[in-house]
Amino acid sequence: MDQLLPLAAVVPLLVAAGISAASRFLRRRRRILDAIGIATAVAVTVMLIVIMTRAAHGDSVYWFAGFRPSRGVAIGIDFAAGPLSAGLACLAAALVSAAMIFSWRYFEQVATYYHALMLTFLAGMVGYCLTGDIFDLFVWFELMGVSAYVLTAYRPEERGPLQGALNFAITNSVGAYLILSGIALSYGRTGALNMAQIGRDMARHGPDRLVVVAFVLIISGLLIKGAIVPFHFWLADAHAVAPTPVCVLFSGVMVELGLYGIARVYWSVFGYGLGHRQTVTSVFLALGMLTAIAGALFCFRERHLKRLLAFSTISHAGMFLTGIAVLTPLGLAGAAVYVAGHALLKAALFLGTGIVLHRLGSVNETWLHGRGRHLRVTGIIFTLAALGLADLPPFATYLGKGWIESAAATRGFPWVTAVFIISSVLVGAAVLRVAGGVFYGLGDPPSESPQVAAESSEETSETQAAKQRTPLSMIAPAAVLVVAGIVVALLPDLGPVLQASAVRFQDQAAYNATVLSGAHIPHPRALFPPEDTGVKAADLASGFGSAAGALLLAFLALYWKRLPVLRRGFEPGTGLVQPIRRFQSGIVNDYVAWIVFGLACVGGALAFTIR
């Protein structure tokens, strides 16, 4: 058994407990707290790199207290790590490390609970990625969620953080209840909580109404956590008020973990027993396309920097779900690369926004126009990350997007490419517009929106001193993340390794044999010709086309007042203002109503077709 598997989740929990116990001693020793937090996050990252390397030769399984399965029946709780699950956990740990380094001089006044919560957040993410028990999947996600709720309300003396945290907590708690109800139904049907055992039993008996309802409840709860339209409302509200280092984790990995849960539950539990692959593909694909377009439109119209980046995450979440929806190894591998590239670049963008907030004290794009010219290094990093978000080669985002488009075309959905390009152009143009206006003073200042002005006025600076300079601890993590977003796409043998890992991730029989029987099944190799996983001309064309379109649209958005057709007072996107206000109202009752509507739509679509 690999002892590193439990240590990766236990170590941050123990350190968090130690920090809390020694809070009276450590409260006035801020640098000791920072050093402990950073060292722990980096140590967990190293552990997960080792675990990911070992998992490349076959899944690793650890049974707590040595309670191994007996005659194919799981009587204990396990951690099961494959390359994709360990890789996602490693990505989460790396982002926590970057956020903790950024926080070194970001918060002058910080209590011990910030570090403790960040470490429990890390433990929840690692445990969620590695667990092989469906009830523990819920427990680890709730540990992550509780930490996230508190971190969102890090400044409880202000109204905005409390409201955002309440919306976040209530909507995600509804999702938690749905997941728990689905787990209860699965347990009632199979008498098991181990995912391998549930999947094996469901495959023997085939789908029935109880299984379909359990699947709908669990998936709907995970769709809420994955911020898929119409379950997405909490994300923008939480991002607008959460501290910048916390936003790095929300956008960079927390949303992606919800989508990972969908893939894990489908292929480890329901895949064989549920069947009806075309129906599942159609439902997920419809949700993914709706989310990609809606998030991109909201992103392009937004002027609050944190909310703008949050809506871009929603759009990309729809693209990730599309990669999962095609139910092929290439689609899943593309989603994995896309998630990694997006996480690194979006984290860099949020860190850049944090620097802007530190130096200029605002996140209002209108007010910031031209005021960031002296932030040259930050402007370069922000611009490069924005180009990567527009899928410009050689950033990893273009490669993941290209693989998903190829997988969709193979399944008979060539129009996915057009939707992806439109979404990437809108999202990339919005972020490039910010870069051009704030850091280079290009174009004319946009019209002041009373709503954005009111929201931005509630955003207070998260630092109190040294605003005349940008500490190296703030700028270095952002620069490293942008470079990493390029390096990922240049890794040797990335395509064959990821597709082989995706094949194994989708192989429920191999997973069952590994977990329940202790079999060692090596990961497949050389399953695909090199042209399926290499850099193709179509992927390059799509990437360069998206980036060029984003640059052109950003230019038009910056200079629209000087265009002859638009000189009479028309502003692009004006018609979206009222729909956005009604749709993203900030009222939690409306959000819960949309959740009920989404649950009815997803449940109805699956219930009437899976019998």
LUMFIZA-941689 format. One record per residue (C-alpha): x, y, z. Coordinates in steps of 0.25 Angstrom, whole numbers, plus 5000, padded with zeros to 4 digits. Example, Ala and Ser with C-alpha at 12.3 -4.5 7.8 and 13.67 -1.06 7.14 Angstrom:
<sites>
504949825031
505549965029
</sites>
This chain:
<sites>
500050005000
500550144997
500650215010
500750355003
499250344999
498650375013
499850465017
499550565006
498150585012
498550565027
499750655027
499050785024
497950745034
498950725045
499650855042
498350925042
498050865056
499350905061
499251045056
497951065063
498451005076
499651095076
498851215072
499151295084
500651275082
500651295067
499651415066
500751515067
501751435059
501251455045
502451405037
502451275045
501051255041
501351285026
502551195026
501751075032
500651095022
501551105010
502450985014
501250895017
500550935003
501850904996
502150775003
500750724999
501050764985
502350684985
501550564991
500550574980
501550584969
502150454974
500750394975
500450434961
501750374956
501550244962
500050244957
500650244943
500950104944
499650054950
498650114960
499050124975
498050074986
498150095001
497250035011
497050115024
497350025036
497649905027
496249875025
496349805011
495149755003
494749615006
494149524995
493949654986
493249724998
493849855003
493749865018
494749985019
495050125013
496050135002
496850244995
497050204980
497950294972
498050294956
498850394948
497650484946
497150484960
498550504966
498850604955
497650694959
498050684974
499450724970
498950844962
498050884975
499250874984
500150954974
499051064974
498951064989
500451084989
500351204980
499251264987
500051255001
501251314995
500451424989
499851445003
501251465009
501151615009
499651625004
498951625018
499651715028
498551675038
498251525038
497851435049
498351285050
496951235044
497351285030
498451185029
497751075036
496551095027
497451095015
498050965019
496750895022
496250945008
497450875003
497250745011
495750745006
496250764991
497250654992
496350555000
495250584990
496150544978
496650424984
495550354991
494950234986
493650234995
492450314990
492050365004
493450415007
493350484994
492250565000
492950585013
494250635007
493550724998
492750785010
494050805017
494550885005
493150955005
493150995019
494551055018
494151125005
492951185012
493751245023
494851295014
493851365006
493351445018
494751475023
494351615025
493051595033
493051745037
492551775023
491251745017
491651695003
492551575008
491451525017
490351535006
491251464997
491651355007
490151335010
489751314995
490951224994
490651145006
489151125003
489251084989
490350994991
489650935003
488450904994
489450834985
490050754997
488650705001
488350664987
489650584986
489450525000
488050484996
488550414983
489650344991
488550295001
487750234989
488950164983
489250104997
487850054998
487949984985
489349924986
489649925001
491049984998
491750114999
493050074992
492950134977
493550004971
492549914978
491350004975
491750004960
491949854960
490549834966
489849934957
490549874945
489949734949
488549784950
488449894940
487650024941
486350044948
485550164953
486350164966
487650164960
487250274950
486750364961
488050344969
488850384957
488050504955
488150554969
489650534970
489950594957
489050714960
489750744973
491150734966
490650824955
490350934965
491750914970
492250914956
491551054953
490750994941
489651084936
488551094942
489251044955
490351154954
489951274962
490751264974
492051274967
492051414962
491551464976
492551384984
493751434975
493251584976
493451584991
494551474994
495951504997
496851504984
497651384988
496351304991
495851344977
497051274971
496551144977
495051164974
495251184959
496551104958
496150974964
494850974972
493950984960
494750874953
494650784965
493150784963
493250744949
494350634952
493250584962
492250564950
493350494942
493750404954
492350364958
491850334944
493050244940
493350184954
491850164958
490750184948
491450164934
491250014932
489950004940
489250124934
489550104919
488850204909
490150274906
489550354895
488450414905
489550444915
490350514904
489250594899
488850644913
490250684917
490550744904
489350834904
489750884918
491150904914
490850984901
489851074909
490851094920
491951134910
491151234903
490351294915
491651314923
492351374911
491251474909
491251514923
492751524924
492851614912
491751714918
492351714932
493251834937
493551784951
494851704949
494651594959
493251564954
493751574940
494751464943
493751384950
492751384938
493951344929
494151224938
492651194936
492851194921
494051104922
493351004932
492350984920
493450954911
494050854921
492750784923
492650774908
493950694908
493350604918
492050594911
492650534898
492950404906
494250374899
495750364904
496150484895
495050574900
495350544915
496850564912
496550694905
495750734917
496950704926
497850784918
496850894917
496650894932
498150904935
498451014926
497151094930
497451074945
498951134943
498551244935
497251284943
498051284955
499051374949
497951474945
497351474959
498751494965
498951614955
497551664959
498051654974
499251744970
498351844964
497451844976
498751864985
499351974977
498052044972
497052004982
495951974972
495351864963
494551954955
494951944940
494352084937
495052154948
496352084946
496452124931
497952164929
498252164943
499152044943
500152094932
501252094943
500951944946
501751894934
502151754939
500751734944
500251774931
501151684923
500751564931
499251604931
499251614916
500051484913
499051414922
497851474915
498451424902
498551294907
497051294912
496751334897
497451194894
498651254887
499751144884
500651104890
499751114903
499250984908
497751034907
497851034891
498350884892
497150844901
496150914893
496650854880
496550714886
495150734891
494750794877
495350664870
494650574880
493350644878
493450644863
493750494863
492450474871
491650554860
491650684867
492550774858
491750904862
492450894876
493650954869
492851084865
492251094879
493651084886
494251184876
493151284879
493251264894
494751274894
494651404886
493651474895
494451424908
495751464902
495351594897
494751634911
496051604918
496851664907
495951794907
496351804922
497851784919
497751894908
496951994916
497551984930
499051954927
499252024914
498152134914
497652094900
496352134895
495352224902
494852214916
493552124916
492252184922
492052174937
491052074941
490352114954
490251964958
491751934956
492152064963
491252024975
491851884975
493251934973
493152034984
492851924994
494151854990
495151905000
496651884999
497251765005
498551825009
498851945017
500251985015
501351985004
500452024993
501552094985
502151964982
501851824977
502551714986
503351604979
502451504987
501251554979
501851574965
502651444965
501551344966
500751404955
501951404946
502251254949
500751214947
500751284933
502051214929
501451074934
500251104925
501251094913
502150974919
500950884921
500650884906
502150854903
502350734912
502850614904
501850494901
500750574908
499650534898
499950374899
500050384914
498850464916
497950384907
498450254913
498150304926
496750344921
496550204916
496850144929
495950254936
494750204928
495050054930
494150024941
494449874940
495949904942
495649994954
494749894960
495849784959
496849874965
496049924977
495249794980
496249684976
497649754978
497949734963
499149814957
498649854944
499649934936
499250054929
499050034914
500050094904
500150124889
498650114888
498550234878
499350274866
500250394868
499350484859
498250474869
499050534881
500050624874
499950764870
499050774858
498850884848
497350894851
497650914866
498651024862
497651094853
496551084863
497551144874
498051254866
496651284860
496151294874
497251384879
497151474866
495651494868
495851524883
496851634879
495951694868
494751694877
495551754889
496051864879
494651894875
494151894890
495251994893
495052084882
493552064879
493252214881
494152254870
493452164860
492552234850
491352144852
491352154867
491552304869
490052334872
490152274886
489952134884
490852044893
491051894890
490451804900
489451904905
488351814903
488951704912
488951794925
487451774929
487451624926
488751604934
488251684946
486951604946
487651474944
488851494954
487951564964
488751534977
487451484983
487751344988
486251314987
486351334972
487551244971
486951134979
485751144969
486651134957
487251004964
485950944965
485650974950
486950924946
486750794954
485350774947
485950794934
487150694936
486350594943
485150604933
486150584921
486850464927
485550404934
484750394921
485850334912
486550234922
485650124926
</sites>
